[in-house]
Amino acid sequence: MSTSRNAALFLALGVCWGGSFPAIEVALTELRPLLLGAYRFDVGAVVALAYVFWRADEPIPRSRADLGAVAVAALLFVVANIAFLAYGQQYTTGGIASIVYSLNPILTTFFTVWLLGEGSLDVRGYVGVLLGIAGVGLVAQPSPADLAGDTTIGVALVFVAAVAVSFGSVATRWLEPDSEALPRTAWGMAIGAVLLHGMSVAAGEPQPLPTALSPAVVFSLAFLGLFASAIGFGIYFGLLDLLGPFEINLVSYVVPVVATVAGAVILSEPVTPLTVAGFVVVVAGFALVKREAIRRELRGHPW
């Protein structure tokens, strides 16, 4: 596959995942968070499973490690991730949420060192982790008089979602599943959607059918299910094999740019200097944590 095609797919992934943040905000105008997630993964699971049964040699995960990875995908990547992300976006903008979410590569490195014993973090690495958290603090802008303010609550909830995804990534590696990633993810979406529907009913959320929703919300759900979930994960896992984990995880720093611009243009959300500064500090933290990998990539890049 050509370099230009890889670059196009990388940018498409950034658009798919970056666009999910304003799409969630639109959908939240008529749906409660758990039902929003359930409908999103209803669409994503149907599309992903159809593709898996069409193309995969083994569409149904069978080994104990595979089933464990499916459970991790359902509980952490779908239920915990989407529930906390959607609840968090009730209190803050998609741009701010996406910047908090860009802590994923830093958190994943931290969990990999501490839980898998792979690699290490020296003093500069720990400074990078702290810089990432400090960047989120700049984005949240908490004040002693308003620690329970909406933005602080929203940032805290989105941070939990980022922790769930990062921990889930490391837990999946620890399980060492045998099957391909996409079938596991597709089944995780399906099981997660069922769990979210049950949680939505148990939480007493209103249960409007998709036919009762406005065209804008239906379009947002379609985007979230088709592009952000089914197609987004498909591109991600395809590029993961081609580019490796370092390059593909750089999409975490394309996503906030797309989300912030889309939020400003479509939803007229403000972009403050501190929000931009917080994002820059998060990226600086990532650069410290992954500085050795960055050096290796730069030395081996065919300029």
Secondary structure, 3 states (H helix, E strand, C coil): CCHHHHHHHHHHHHHHHHCHHHHHHHHCCCCCHHHHHHHHHHHHHHHHHHHHHHHCCCCCCCCHHHHHHHHHHHHHHHHHHHHHHHHHCCCCCHHHHHHHHCCHHHHHHHHHHHHHCCCCCCHHHHHHHHHHHHHHHHHHCCCHHHCCCHHHHHHHHHHHHHHHHHHHHHHHHHHCCCCCHHHHHHHHHHHHHHHHHHHHHHCCCCCCCHHHCCHHHHHHHHHHHHHHHHHHHHHHHHHHHHHCHHHHHHHHHCHHHHHHHHHHHHHCCCCCHHHHHHHHHHHHHHHHHCHHHHHHHHHHCCC
